[in-house]
């Protein structure tokens, strides 16, 4: 949260004057989309109250362009010092004290709205790409329709950052780490129920203070900006609790005062603001990762695939409760159908010095007996024994032999190599699983060794490999 609300009105006025869509700020917009539309209706000024002005700015710029400059949105700050500030902002727009409000989708279930629960369900929307697919689909309109009983018109669901578990008193990796912990959440019933299902006590917190908490759900940009990366804090790199999408709504009274063409401009503004918002979030995450990695105070932990499975199993009662509502059940199934690949874990950008000694193609021949002697199953021995090559280049790895190809991403931290599997062409295969090794190189020979308590691939530790390319 950056506190840029004071500049928001000026930015929106500039957008209205030149027909900008917010694309230049976020990057990557088609120049044709920046051309101003013809004016629709009479000039109108609307007020939007929010704590996080970024989404408001992107939406307001899109509305200004699509209406030909006839809709001007002034953005004001609602303050974040109150734990349940989003409920107060919703009450403000319902009372007519503001025309529009921007709040997290997480807040609506505390206001009796059930249609947005699927998008904040635990472990469901775990990547920015999946979030994009959901918000570009007809699901978004179905979710916003649930706001009508509050005399509100849902205009947009915009993408937000991914929230991960930040361990303060201890790393929060496996299910047992949550037992008895006090875990900080923001306003929302789904988050509360999910944390309690994991065995922790949910407690509201406000930005700037994590006192009394053993952990909290936070995104990387907030961690970097508020400097939560204190020594001893650990972020679980491959566990996304949920996404943090933002909703923009307008009061029914303010909406009906607008001319039909202006109403349509506001509805379209949400879809047009989606790409600038996503571009901004991706950029903020990259910059935040560079900041925390540069400061070197935040530790990253990787959950084993078995630990991830246990976390998912623990929140099954939360899904049982959500799916008692047929529409929420359909939405969850629709989101699941949009998933195409495992989400990427966070990792610090590896320096060239750290990876130079590893990059290349490493070949070795391993017998089935060696695979079994290092803990491999009969199936692993049958699949991975024989000649094979491990290729490492620019954060990507691939293993090939005459029976299978396995690929993924890797990170290097000193003498530790972590390999995360993404795809494979034969069983056994565990997409999303991360294995870790100690590594050493002497001339053209690479040796990988097991790490205590970490997953490993028996084939890779069975014998050293030789650089061939």
N, C-alpha and C positions, 0 to 999 in steps of 0.2 A: 504494500500500500504506500503510495507516494505522496499523497496530500497535494495533488495538482489541481484541486477543484477551483482555486482562485483564477487559474488560467483558462478554465474550461469554456466560459462564456465567450471569451475573446477568440478562442480556437473555433468554436462553432459559428460565430459571426463571420469569421474569415472563410469558413467552408461554404456558408450560404452565399457570400459575395462572389466566390470564384467557381462555385460548382464542384468543389473537391469532395471526394468520397471517403477520405481518411486513408486512401490507398498508399499515398506517398509516405505517410508516417509508418505504416505497417509494412510496406514493401510488397512487390510482386503483383500489383493489380494490373489488369489489362487497361492500357491507355484509353481504349474506347469506352470503358465503363466510367471514366472520369468526366465525360462530357455532361454539362448541366442539362437537365430536362427542362421542358417549357414550364413556365409558372402555372401552378394549379391552385385556383382559389385565391382568397384574400390573404394578406400577410397575417400570420398568427404567431404569438410567442407562447411557448409552453415551458413549464418548470419541471425539472427532473431532479429528484433528491436521491443521493447515493453516498456510500462510503468510499467506493472504489470508482473514481471518475473515468478510468480508462474505457470501460465498456460503454459508458454514457457518451463519451466523446466520439467513439467510432459509430455508434448508433445515430447520434445527432448529426454527424457529418453526412451519413448516408441519407437521412431523412431530408436534410437541406438540399442535397443534390437531386433526389428523386422528385421533390416537390417544386423544383425550379427556384428554390430560395424562399418559398412562401412559408415554410415551417422553420421557425427558429427555436431551438431548445436551449434554455438556460440551465446550467447544472449547478446545483448547490450541494454542500456537504452535510451529511446527517450525523457524522461523528461515530467513532468505533469504540469509545470508552466503555459502553454498556455491553454486557455479555449478550443480551438478546436484542441487539440494536436493530436487527432486520425486522422483527415483529413490530417495533415502534415505527419503522419507516413505512411498513404496510398500513398500519393504522393511520399514519399521516395522510397517505394518498386516499384512503377510504373516507377520511374526514373532510376532504376537499382542501387540505392545506398545501397540497402539491398536485400537479396534473399527472406526472409520471413518477415511477419509482424503479430503482434498479437494486435487486437483492438476489442473493444466492438461491438456487433452486432448492437447496437443502432446507430452507426455512418454511416452505409452504405446508408441509404436513403438520406443523404445529398450529396452523391456521385452519385446519380441517380440509385441506386440499390433498387428495390422494393421487392425482394424475401425474405428479412429478416424482413420485417415489422411485420408479424404476431407474431413472437416470442417476440416482445417487445410491443405488443398492450396493452392498459391499462386494468388492472384488469384481465388479461387473464391467464398468467402463474403465479400462486400465491402460489406455493409450490415447494420445491426442488424435491419432488417425481414426480409431474406433469412435471417438467422440464426434469427429467431423461427420462420419457416415450417419450417425444417429441424428445429428442436428440438420443435416441436409435432406433427411428422409421425411415422409409424412408423419412420422412419430412425433416430431416437434409440435405440429399443429394439434395433434390429439392431446398432447400433454397440456398445452396452453388452454385448451377448451375447458379444462377443469377449474379455471379461475372465474368463470362466469357467475357462479352463485354468490361470489363476493362483490358483485357489481364492478368487476374489473375486466378489462380486455387485455389478454396476453398478446404482446407484440413480438417478442423475441426470446429465444433461448440462445445465449452466446457461449462459446466454449470457455472453459476455465482450466487452471493448472491441475495437475495430478497431486493428490494428497497421499503422503506416505507416513509410516510410523516413525517418529523421532523419539528415540530412547534417551532419557535424561539420567535417571537413576541407574539404568542398565540397558543394554541393547534389547530391542523388542523384535526378535527374530522368530522363535518358535512359540507355540501356543502356551507353553508353561511360563514364558516370560511375562505374559499378561496377567497371570494369576495374582490377585490382590493388588494390582497396580492402580494408581489414580491416573486416569488418562484424560487429557484435555481435548474437548471437542467444541465446535461451534454449533450454534442453534440448529436443532433438527432431531426428530424422533428416530429416523432410520439410523443415523450415526450413533445415537445413544443406545439403541437396542443392539446394534452390531458390536459395540465395544463391550457391553455387558455380556453378550454371548461369548466373547473371547475370554471372559473371566475377570475383566477389569471393572473399575467403578468410573463411570463417565462424569466429568465435571466441566462446566462451562469456563471459558477463560477469555480474557480480552487481549488484544494485540499489545505486546510490550511486556507482558508479565506471564511467566510460566511457573511462578512460585508455588510450591506445594504439589507439583505434578511429577509423576514418574515418567511421563511421556505425553505426546500430543500428536494429533494429525495435522501435518503441515506440508506446504509445497516448498519447493527448492527456492523460489524467488523470495518468499516471505522469510525463510531461514536466513538467506543471504542479506536481505534488506534490513531486518531487525537484529541481525547478528546473533541468531540463536545457535550458531555453530561454535558453542563454547567447548573447551576441552572436556572430554568425557561424554559428549553427546554423540549418538550413533544413529545414522539414517539407514533404514533397511532398503537397499538399492533395488531389489527385485520384487517388492511387495507394494502394490498400489491399493490403498484402502477404497478410494472412490475418487471421482473427478469432482470439480467444484464449478459447475456451469452457473452462469448468471442469467437471471430473467429480467426482462423489462416489461412493465405493465403500465396501463393508463386507466384512469377512472372512467367508468361508463359515461358520466356526465361530460367530461372533457372530450371524450372521443366523439360523442354525438353532436357536439358543437361544430365539429369539422365538416367540411364538404366531403362528399364521397371520394373524390379523387385524392384528397389529402389523407383520408383514412387509409386508402390503398397504398399511398406512399409510405405511411408509417408501418404498415404490415410488411411491405417489401423491404424496408430498411433493415429489418432483423436479418434477413437472408443475405443482404449485401454486406452487412457488417461482420458476417461470420468469418470470411477469409482474412480481413485485416486483424480481427481479434486473435485468430489462431496464429497468424504470422507473428504478432506481438508476443504471444505466450511462448512460442517456440524460441524466439530470440531472447526473451527474458530468462528462460530456463538455461539456455546455453551460457549466457552471461553470468547467471547466478552460479552455475556449476564451476565456471572459471574462477569466480570470486572465492567460493568456499574451498576449492582445491588449492588455490593460491595461498590462502591463509593457513591451510594445513591443520586446522583444529577439529574438523568434523571427520569422524570415522564412518566408513561405509561397511555394512554387513550384508552378506548374501544368504538368504534362507535356502536350505536344501529343498529339493522337490517334495520330499516327504513332509517337511515342515509347512510348506505352502499348502499341500493337500489337507493337512490337519487344520489349518486356519480356515480354509474353505468349508470343511465339514462342520466346524464349530458354529458357523453362522447359518447353517441349514434351517434352524428354527425361525430365523429372521425371514428367510425366503418363504417358509411355510405360512407365516403370518401375512406377508405381502401378497402371496398368491391366492389368498382367500378372496381377494378382489379379482374377478375374472379379467377386467381390463388391464390391471397391473401385471397379471400373469402373462397376458398376451404380449405386453410391451417388453417384459423381461425376455421372453422367448424371441421376440423380434430383434432385440439387441444382440442376444447370443448368436443369432443367425448371421449377423454382420461381421462377426469376428473371423479374421482370416489367418492370423499369426500371433505368436506369443509376444507380449510387450517387451520392449528393450529395457534392461536394467540400467540404472545410472552408473556411470564410471567416470573418473577423472580423466581428462585428456592426457594420454601417455606422451611423455617427451620422447623425442627421437633417440636420445641417449639411452633411455630405458629399454626401448624396443629394438634398437639396431642389432643387438646381439642375438635376437630371436627371429627376426624376419628372414624368410627363405623357405625352401622346401626340404623337409627332414624325412629321410627314408630309413625304415628298419624292417627286418623280418622277424616275426614273433611266432613261436610254436603255440599250438593249442594247450600244451602242458604248461607253458609259461603263463598264458592267460589265466588258466585255472589256478596255478600256484599263487597268483597275485589277487585271488578273490573273485575271479570272473566266473560266470555261470557257464554251463555247457552251451547255451544259446550264444553267449558272447564269444566263446572260443570258436564256435562254428562260423560266426559271422566275421570276426576280426582277426583271426590267426592268418599267418602268411605274410607276404610282402605288402607294405602299405606306406603311404606318405602323408605327413602332416604339413600343410602349407600355412604359413603365418604372414600376413601382410596388412598393414594399415588398419589394425583393429579387427580384421576378419580372419577366420580360420576355416580350413577345409581338410577333412581326412578322406582319402580315397584308397580303395583297393578294388580287386576285381569283382567284389560282391556288393559293395555299398558306397555311397557318398554321404558324408555327414558334414554339416557346415554350421557356423555360428559366429559369435563375436568374442573377442578376448580383451582383457586388460592386464596390465603389468604394474605391480606395486613393489618396487625393489626386487627381491629375489622370489617373489610370488607371482605365478601365472594363473589367471582364472579364465576358464573356457566356458562360455554359455552356449548350449546347443540350441539351434533354431530349427533346422530341418534335417531329415535323414531319409534314406530310401529303403531301409530294411530294419527289422526288429532285432534286438531290443532298441527302443528309441524313446527318449524323454525330452521333447521340446520344452525349453524354458529352464532345464536343469543346469546348474553351475557346478563345475568341478574345479578343484584348486590343487596346485603343485608347487613344490620348490623347484627352481631350475638353476642349472649351471652349465656353462659351456667351456670346453677346452678345445681350442683350435676349431675343427669342423665337426665336433661331437657334442650333442645336446643330451643331457641327462635330466629327466623329470622324476621327482620323488613325491611320495604321499605327504599330505599335511594332516596333522592330528585333528580328528573330529570333522574332517571335510570329505565330501564326495570325491572320488577319483575314478578314472577310467583305467581298468586293469591293463589294457593293451599298451597304454602310453608309459606306464611305469615298469613294464616287464623287462625292457632292455633299452639301452641308449640308442639314439638315432644319429644318422650322419647327414650333413648338409650336402645336397646334390644340385641345388639351384637357388 
